[in-house]
Each structure stands twice: as structure tokens, then as C-alpha cells.
Amino acid sequence: MQFVGWDKFAQIYAERTEVYRVLKNTLAMSFLTILTAPLPMIIAMFLNEIRQSRFRKWIQTTTTLPHFISWIVVFSLAFSIFSSGGLYNSLLQLFHLDVPMIGLLGNNAATWFFQLGLGIWKSLGWGMIIYIAAIAGIDSELYEAARIDGAGKFGLMRHITLPGLAPTFFVLLLLSVSNLLNNGFDQYFVFYNSMVADKIEVLDFYVYKMAWLVNDYSYATLLGMLKSVLSLILLFSVNYLSKKTRGESLI
């Protein structure tokens, strides 16, 4: 077989417009996810202040269950609610409101935010578990001392709980930054359609598309290798940042 040399690297440059589009989608979804990273911590803090144990356990259970639902089932639910003939449009018709011609699943402009909302709904409860465990590790004497000094619930959250969760949040944030190029595959595969194709194609899905739909295995392999190299560079960069700012290494 003839050795192709640098031909596949030249192909990336020749198709740079397509690669830039995929990277833009990948980074956009990753940065939006990072912007919403404080949500599990905030909700865990408020959940910790609920004194009714049954109600607290109910909230924790209902927010954690979506994590165990496959993306195929999530798509089925979303299709039943947000498609052109779904529950959402039916309610709009019932109340004689303006019904969009294209359902949310085919709304190109709302693709990033719709997928972000689904991701938050699916991962929120699972992320809360980490922060709830971190709250349990905070010394209870600190809360007692703050109450003696006259601190209320918000004072306790601001001066005790939030500083106690800051190291955990910082570590998870750094790990999220190191995984900027790893959006996953399942979510974008099941929600892919022609109307949102240019917004929903992230790097993992694009590699799959090149390998199994276009049958260009060499090009897909090269893209996957470059993604791994860039992810390693991000990981070691974040690890260096952690050493400089926290004095602790992540790896």
C-alpha cells in the first residue's frame, strides 16, 4: 500500500471551514456547560437548608433519576413534548396562541440552548451528590459558632458552606476545562436532524460521521488522535494552573 504521508493533515486544512464549524459547536456547548457549573453547588446548598427530610429526599431523588435515563428515552420524551405535533404545540393551540411552524427539535437558532437545558436536567442531580457529600464533611462546630455570632441561614451559606465547597468546585471546574473537546456522542446522535445539523455536530459526532457515514476511516482516526492530543495538552495546562493557584496537583 502507498504511504499517504501528510495527505490527511492536508485534508484537514482543505476542509478547515467544516472543521472550524464543528469546533465552534464543540466549544460553544462546552463553555455553556461551564457557565452553568455552579448550579449543582447552589442547589445543593439550598437543599441542605431544608429541614424536612422527606421533602429533601424527594427533591434529591427526582433530580438524580434523569441521570440513569438513556438518551434514547430522553429523545422520546422530548419528541412527545416539543415536536410539531407534541404536547407543547397542542397546549398553544388549545389556548389560541401563536404556534411555531417548526418544533423546538428543529429550531436551528435554539439548538445550543435546548441541548444545554437537556444536559442540565439530566446531570444536575448527579452533580449535586458530590456537593452534598462535601457539605457533610464540613465541621459542624463552624455552623454552631456562626449561629452563636448571629448568622442566619444565608449567613451560614455565605460564610461557612460556600467557602467549604470552593475547593471541590474549583477541582471540578478545572476538570471541565480540561474536557472542553469531550462533549460526548449519545445526546447529539439521537437529536441530530437535517434542520439543526450545522449546530449540533460536535467533534465526537463529526468523527463518527467521517468514519461510518463517509467511510473515511483514516481521516476520522486522525481527527480522533488530534482531539486526544489537544485534550492532554488542556489537562496538563489545567494541572499546572492548579499547582500555581492551589498548590495542589490534579494528577
C-alpha positions in Angstrom: 0.0 0.0 0.0 1.2 3.5 -0.8 2.1 5.6 2.3 -0.1 8.6 2.4 2.3 10.7 4.4 0.8 14.1 5.3 -2.1 13.9 3.0 -4.7 13.6 5.8 -3.2 16.6 7.6 -3.5 18.5 4.3 -7.1 17.3 4.1 -7.9 19.0 7.5 -6.5 22.2 6.1 -8.5 21.8 2.9 -11.7 21.2 4.9 -10.8 23.8 7.6 -14.2 25.6 7.2 -16.0 22.4 8.2 -13.6 21.7 11.0 -13.9 25.3 12.3 -17.7 24.9 12.3 -17.5 21.6 14.3 -15.0 23.1 16.8 -17.2 26.2 17.2 -20.2 23.9 18.1 -18.0 21.9 20.4 -16.5 24.8 22.3 -19.8 26.7 22.4 -21.5 23.7 24.1 -18.6 23.2 26.5 -18.4 26.9 27.5 -22.2 27.0 28.1 -21.9 23.9 30.3 -19.0 25.5 32.2 -21.1 28.7 32.7 -23.8 26.6 34.4 -21.3 24.6 36.5 -22.3 26.5 39.7 -25.9 25.3 39.5 -25.4 21.9 41.3 -23.4 23.6 44.1 -26.1 26.3 44.6 -29.0 23.9 44.6 -27.1 21.6 47.0 -26.5 24.5 49.4 -30.2 25.3 49.4 -31.2 21.7 49.7 -29.0 21.3 52.7 -31.1 24.1 54.5 -34.3 22.2 54.1 -35.2 20.6 57.4 -38.0 18.3 56.3 -36.1 15.2 55.5 -38.8 13.6 53.3 -39.1 16.6 51.1 -35.3 16.9 50.8 -35.0 13.2 49.9 -37.8 13.6 47.3 -36.1 16.5 45.6 -32.8 14.7 45.6 -34.3 11.5 44.2 -36.3 13.3 41.4 -33.3 15.3 40.3 -31.0 12.3 40.3 -33.2 9.9 38.4 -32.7 11.5 35.0 -29.0 10.6 35.2 -30.0 6.9 34.8 -32.3 7.5 31.8 -30.7 6.8 28.4 -30.6 9.5 25.8 -32.9 7.4 23.6 -35.6 7.7 26.2 -34.9 11.4 26.7 -35.3 11.9 23.0 -38.6 10.0 23.0 -39.9 12.3 25.8 -38.6 15.4 24.1 -40.2 14.4 20.8 -43.5 13.8 22.6 -43.4 17.3 24.1 -41.5 19.6 21.7 -42.2 18.2 18.2 -44.5 20.0 15.8 -47.4 17.8 17.0 -46.3 17.4 20.5 -47.7 18.5 23.9 -46.3 22.0 23.8 -47.8 23.0 20.5 -51.0 21.3 21.4 -51.3 23.5 24.5 -50.6 26.6 22.5 -53.4 25.7 20.1 -55.7 25.0 23.0 -55.2 28.5 24.4 -55.3 30.0 20.9 -51.7 31.2 21.0 -49.2 31.5 18.1 -47.9 28.1 17.3 -44.5 27.9 15.7 -44.3 26.1 12.4 -41.2 24.3 13.3 -41.0 22.5 16.7 -38.2 23.0 19.1 -36.4 19.9 17.9 -35.9 21.5 14.5 -35.3 25.1 15.7 -31.8 25.8 14.5 -31.4 29.1 16.5 -32.3 27.4 19.8 -30.2 24.2 19.3 -27.4 25.1 21.7 -29.6 26.2 24.5 -32.1 23.4 24.1 -29.3 20.8 24.3 -27.8 22.7 27.2 -31.2 22.5 29.1 -31.5 18.8 28.4 -27.9 18.3 29.7 -28.6 20.3 32.9 -31.8 18.4 33.5 -30.0 15.0 33.1 -26.9 15.8 35.1 -28.0 18.2 37.8 -28.9 15.7 40.5 -25.8 13.6 39.9 -23.6 16.7 40.3 -25.4 17.6 43.5 -24.4 14.3 45.1 -20.7 15.4 45.1 -21.5 18.8 46.8 -23.9 17.2 49.3 -21.1 14.8 50.3 -18.7 17.8 50.5 -21.2 19.7 52.8 -21.4 16.6 55.1 -17.6 16.9 55.5 -17.7 20.5 56.8 -17.1 20.7 60.5 -20.5 21.2 62.3 -18.7 23.3 65.0 -18.2 26.0 62.4 -22.0 26.3 61.9 -22.6 26.3 65.7 -20.0 29.1 66.2 -21.6 31.1 63.3 -25.1 30.7 64.8 -23.8 32.0 68.2 -22.5 35.0 66.4 -25.9 35.7 65.0 -25.6 34.3 61.5 -28.9 33.3 59.7 -29.4 30.7 57.0 -28.0 32.9 54.3 -25.1 33.9 56.5 -24.2 30.3 57.1 -24.3 29.5 53.4 -22.2 32.6 52.6 -19.5 32.3 55.3 -19.4 28.6 56.0 -20.9 26.4 53.3 -19.7 28.3 50.3 -16.0 28.5 51.4 -16.2 24.8 52.3 -17.4 23.9 48.8 -15.0 26.2 47.0 -12.1 23.6 46.7 -14.4 20.9 45.3 -16.0 23.4 42.9 -12.5 24.5 41.7 -11.3 21.0 41.1 -14.5 20.1 39.1 -14.2 23.3 37.1 -10.6 22.6 36.2 -11.6 19.1 35.1 -14.4 20.5 33.0 -11.9 22.9 31.3 -9.6 20.0 30.5 -12.5 18.2 28.8 -13.5 21.1 26.6 -13.4 18.9 23.5 -15.2 16.0 25.0 -18.9 16.7 24.7 -20.0 13.1 24.4 -21.7 11.4 21.5 -25.1 9.9 22.5 -27.0 13.2 23.1 -26.1 14.7 19.7 -26.5 11.5 17.8 -30.1 10.9 18.9 -31.2 14.6 18.4 -29.5 15.0 15.0 -31.7 16.0 12.1 -31.2 18.0 8.9 -32.6 21.2 10.3 -30.2 21.5 13.1 -27.2 19.6 11.6 -24.9 22.7 11.3 -25.4 23.5 15.0 -25.5 20.1 16.7 -22.4 18.5 15.1 -19.7 18.4 17.8 -16.3 16.8 17.4 -17.2 13.4 18.6 -20.2 13.2 16.3 -18.2 14.5 13.4 -15.5 11.8 13.9 -18.3 9.2 13.9 -19.8 10.7 10.7 -16.5 10.7 8.9 -15.8 7.1 9.9 -19.1 5.3 9.4 -21.1 7.5 7.1 -18.4 8.9 4.8 -16.2 5.8 5.2 -13.0 7.9 5.5 -11.5 5.9 8.4 -8.0 7.4 8.1 -9.3 11.0 8.3 -11.6 10.1 11.3 -8.7 8.4 13.0 -6.5 11.5 12.6 -9.2 13.7 14.0 -9.6 11.4 17.0 -5.9 11.4 17.6 -5.7 15.2 17.4 -8.6 15.5 19.8 -6.8 13.3 22.3 -3.5 15.3 21.9 -5.3 18.6 22.5 -7.2 17.1 25.5 -3.9 16.0 27.0 -2.5 19.5 26.5 -5.5 21.0 28.2 -5.3 18.6 31.1 -1.6 19.3 31.8 -2.2 23.1 31.4 -5.1 22.9 33.9 -2.9 20.8 36.2 -0.1 23.5 36.0 -2.7 26.1 36.8 -3.9 24.1 39.8 -0.4 23.9 41.1 0.1 27.6 40.8 -3.2 28.7 42.3 -4.0 26.0 44.8 -0.6 24.4 45.4 -2.1 21.0 44.7 -1.9 18.8 41.6 -4.9 17.2 40.0 -2.9 14.3 38.6 
